[in-house]
């Protein structure tokens, strides 16, 4: 059974991580989120739940304005082949999330470590990162270092890679 918002908040509290959460109407796209959020400081995210032909799953979290080349990302993230979007059933099974609610915080539900987590290095230059707290009707702001501590506590050591193609280096 996927963890609830309250269980996520309890886990963060148990780790001594302070977050702030605002409630809003459900959003399903970055554009909808931009229209609703007002002035929430920090970086806002978009998330890609991907799979390769060997059924390896990846959660790629980037800044909301990032451009991701799905034709070449497999070479960066260590996929066995080109990637496609993972099916909603696997998203629910592994991360306890439904489409539109995909979030880096969903790794709290990946007890068996079925999903490799990839964070964009440009995103990780921000002090505050905003993500859905397991549903798309709220946004939680968490400090970058606290996010990394949370991820480690869930057993997920993220790969931090240059994913955003907006300003390739």
N, C-alpha and C positions, 0 to 999 in steps of 0.2 A: 504494500500500500504506500503510495507516494506521501512524502511528508507534507504537512500543512504549512501555511504561512506562520502560524504560532510556533510550530516546531522549528522552523527555520530561524525565527527570531530568538527562540530559546537557545539554540545552538550558538548563534552569534553572541548572545549574552553570556553563555557559559565560557566562551573564549575571551570575554572581556572586550568585545568589539562593539563600539557604539555606531549605530546607523540612524539615518532619518528616512522615513517613508511618507510619501504623499499618496493619497487615494485619488483616482480619477476614473472617468469613463473608460471602459475597455478600449484598447487600441490594438490594431492588427498590423500596422505598417509604421515605418519610421516617420512618414509624413504625418500620419494621424497623431503620433506621439509628439511631434514638433508643434503641432497646432494646440495641443492641450497643456503642455507642461509649464508654460509661463517661464519664470526665471529660476530654474533649478540649476545651481552651479555644478560644474564638473562635466566630464565627458559622458555622453550618452552612447549607448551601444547598439549594435545590431549583431545578430547571432546566426550562424549557418550550421545546421546539423547535417553533416555529410557522411557518405559511405563510399568505400571503394569496392572493386569487384570481389574482393576476398571477405567482404562483410566486416571490415574494420570501420569503426565509427569515430567521427571527429566532431567536436564542438569548436567552432572557430568564432571567436569574439573579437570584433573590431569596432572602431568608432563609427558612429551613425553615417558619417559622410564618406567613409572609406569605399574605395573601388576594389573589388576582389575579382581576379581573373580566374574563373572556374575551370578554364581550359588548362591552366598551368599550376594551380595551387597544389596539386598532388605532388609536384616536385619539391615543394617547400615543406610540406607537413609530413612527409614520409609515408604517403599512401602507396599501396601496391599498384594502383592504376589511376586513371582519371577518376574523378569523383562525381557523384550525383547527390541529390538531396535524399536524406534518409526518410523512410516511410514514417507516417504519423504513429503507427503501431510501435515501432522501435523507439521513437522519441518518448512515447509514454512508458514503455517497458524500461528503458535505461535511465531516463532523466525525470520521469514522472510529470512530463510536460505535454501540453497540446500545442499545435501550431498557433502562432500568434503570441505565445507566452514563453518562447524559448529564451533562456537566460543562463548566464554563467553560474548563477546560484543553484541551478538545477543539478549540479554535480553532487549535491547533498543526497540525492536519491540513487546515485550510481555506486552502490555498495560493492559491486563486483568489478568495478573499474573496467567497464566495457567501452568507455568513451575516452579517447585521447583529447585532452584540452589544449587548444592553441590560442594564445592571446597575441594580438598585434602589438609590436613594440611601440608604435606611435601612440596607441591607446594607453599603454602603460607609462607614458611620460606625464600623464595627468595625475594630480594629487587625489582627486575624487572621481569615482566611476559610478555611473548610474545604471541600474539593471532592474528588471522585473523581479519581484520577490515570489516567484513560482506561479504568478498569474499576471495577466496583462491589464489589470485594473488598478495597478499601483506601480510606483517607482521608488526604489530604495537607493540611497546614496551611501557609498562605503568608501573609506580611504583605500588607496592603492595597496599600501602595505598590509592593511587589515584584510583586504580581499585575498592577497597571497597567503596570509596566515590561515584564513578560512579554507582556502583550497587545499593547503597542506594538511589541515586537520581532517579533511574528507578523504585524504589519501591520493589527491590529484596534484601532481607536480606539473604545472603547465609548461608547454614549450612557448617561449616568447620569441616571436619571429617577425620579420618584416613581411606583412601580408598586404597592407594597403598599397595599391598601385597608383594612388593619386600623385605621390612624389617619389617615384622609384629612385633608389640610390645606386 
